[in-house]
């Protein structure tokens, strides 16, 4: 019995090392990872973006000092998405519709210009984080 318990603890501990970083809204992070092939990147740009997102974690969309602040990319997404629309029940009941809505929002935001002068999509295609440095603003409500 002790061996079984010890094995279970070892499995849980080992699996905790492979858990991806959390996003403010799980569905948003999953959609971003799916849209930009971050789970199994194949190109250099995808690999670079995957590494940058892994390091950035929440600051992909949020400010560095407070999660109540969004950067320019997070602000652009917030204009199109309401986290209340993507709760666990809806994600379970309507996974295709949720993914479609999220992909449409990501694609629309990708066409918007970053303060760096490039579109968010151009930056992502180059393997860079979409938000320009120092663009944290707007308190969340």
C-alpha positions as CSV (number, residue, x, y, z in Angstrom):
1,X,0.0,0.0,0.0
2,X,2.8,2.4,0.8
3,X,4.5,1.6,-2.5
4,X,1.3,2.5,-4.4
5,X,0.9,5.8,-2.5
6,X,4.6,6.6,-3.1
7,X,4.2,5.9,-6.8
8,X,1.1,8.2,-7.0
9,X,3.0,11.0,-5.2
10,X,5.9,10.5,-7.7
11,X,3.5,10.7,-10.7
12,X,1.8,13.8,-9.4
13,X,5.2,15.5,-8.7
14,X,6.6,14.5,-12.2
15,X,3.5,15.8,-14.0
16,X,3.6,19.1,-12.2
17,X,6.8,19.9,-14.0
18,X,5.2,19.7,-17.4
19,X,2.2,21.9,-16.6
20,X,2.1,25.0,-18.9
21,X,1.9,28.5,-17.4
22,X,-1.5,29.7,-16.5
23,X,-3.4,32.4,-18.3
24,X,-5.9,34.8,-16.9
25,X,-8.6,33.0,-18.8
26,X,-7.7,29.4,-19.7
27,X,-9.6,29.4,-22.9
28,X,-7.7,32.5,-24.2
29,X,-4.3,31.0,-23.5
30,X,-5.3,27.7,-25.1
31,X,-6.6,29.4,-28.2
32,X,-3.5,31.5,-28.5
33,X,-1.3,28.4,-28.2
34,X,-3.4,26.5,-30.7
35,X,-3.6,29.4,-33.2
36,X,0.1,30.0,-33.2
37,X,1.2,26.4,-32.9
38,X,3.0,26.8,-29.5
39,X,2.4,23.3,-28.2
40,X,4.5,21.6,-30.9
41,X,6.3,24.4,-32.8
42,X,8.0,23.4,-36.0
43,X,9.5,26.6,-37.4
44,X,12.1,28.8,-35.8
45,X,9.6,31.6,-35.4
46,X,7.1,29.3,-33.7
47,X,9.9,28.0,-31.4
48,X,11.0,31.5,-30.6
49,X,7.4,32.6,-29.9
50,X,6.7,29.5,-27.7
51,X,9.8,30.3,-25.6
52,X,8.9,34.0,-25.3
53,X,5.3,33.1,-24.3
54,X,6.5,30.6,-21.8
55,X,8.8,33.2,-20.2
56,X,6.2,36.0,-20.4
57,X,3.4,34.0,-18.9
58,X,0.6,36.4,-17.9
59,X,2.4,39.4,-19.4
60,X,1.5,38.2,-22.8
61,X,-1.6,40.3,-22.2
62,X,-1.2,41.8,-18.8
63,X,1.1,44.3,-17.1
64,X,4.3,43.3,-15.3
65,X,3.4,44.8,-12.0
66,X,-0.3,44.0,-11.8
67,X,-2.6,41.6,-13.5
68,X,-5.3,44.3,-13.2
69,X,-3.4,46.1,-16.0
70,X,-3.4,45.1,-19.6
71,X,-0.7,45.8,-22.2
72,X,-1.7,47.0,-25.7
73,X,-2.3,43.4,-26.9
74,X,-4.5,42.6,-23.9
75,X,-6.4,45.8,-24.4
76,X,-7.1,45.0,-28.1
77,X,-8.3,41.5,-27.2
78,X,-10.4,42.9,-24.3
79,X,-12.4,45.0,-26.8
80,X,-13.5,41.8,-28.6
81,X,-13.7,39.2,-25.8
82,X,-15.5,39.2,-22.5
83,X,-14.2,36.5,-20.2
84,X,-17.7,36.0,-18.8
85,X,-18.6,34.4,-22.2
86,X,-15.9,31.7,-21.9
87,X,-16.7,30.0,-18.7
88,X,-16.0,26.3,-18.1
89,X,-19.6,25.3,-18.8
90,X,-19.7,27.0,-22.1
91,X,-16.3,25.7,-23.1
92,X,-17.5,22.1,-22.3
93,X,-20.9,22.5,-24.0
94,X,-19.8,24.4,-27.1
95,X,-16.1,23.8,-27.7
96,X,-16.2,24.4,-31.4
97,X,-18.1,27.7,-31.1
98,X,-15.8,28.9,-28.4
99,X,-12.7,28.1,-30.4
100,X,-14.1,29.7,-33.5
101,X,-14.9,33.0,-31.6
102,X,-11.5,33.0,-30.0
103,X,-9.7,32.4,-33.3
104,X,-11.7,35.1,-35.0
105,X,-10.8,37.6,-32.2
106,X,-7.1,36.6,-32.4
107,X,-7.1,36.9,-36.2
108,X,-8.8,40.3,-36.0
109,X,-6.4,41.6,-33.4
110,X,-3.4,40.3,-35.4
111,X,-4.3,42.9,-38.1
112,X,-4.1,45.8,-35.7
113,X,-0.9,47.9,-35.4
114,X,1.2,47.7,-32.3
115,X,2.8,50.9,-31.0
116,X,6.1,49.5,-32.4
117,X,4.7,50.2,-35.9
118,X,4.2,46.5,-36.9
119,X,0.9,44.7,-36.6
120,X,0.5,42.3,-33.8
121,X,0.4,39.5,-36.4
122,X,3.7,40.5,-38.0
123,X,5.4,40.5,-34.6
124,X,3.9,37.0,-33.8
125,X,5.0,35.7,-37.2
126,X,8.6,36.8,-36.4
127,X,8.5,34.9,-33.2
128,X,8.1,38.0,-31.0
129,X,5.6,38.8,-28.3
130,X,2.8,41.0,-29.7
131,X,2.9,43.9,-27.3
132,X,5.5,46.6,-27.4
133,X,7.6,47.2,-24.3
134,X,6.1,49.8,-21.9
135,X,2.5,49.6,-23.2
136,X,0.9,48.6,-19.9
137,X,-2.3,50.6,-19.2
138,X,-6.0,50.5,-18.5
139,X,-7.2,49.1,-15.2
140,X,-9.5,46.1,-15.6
141,X,-13.0,46.5,-14.4
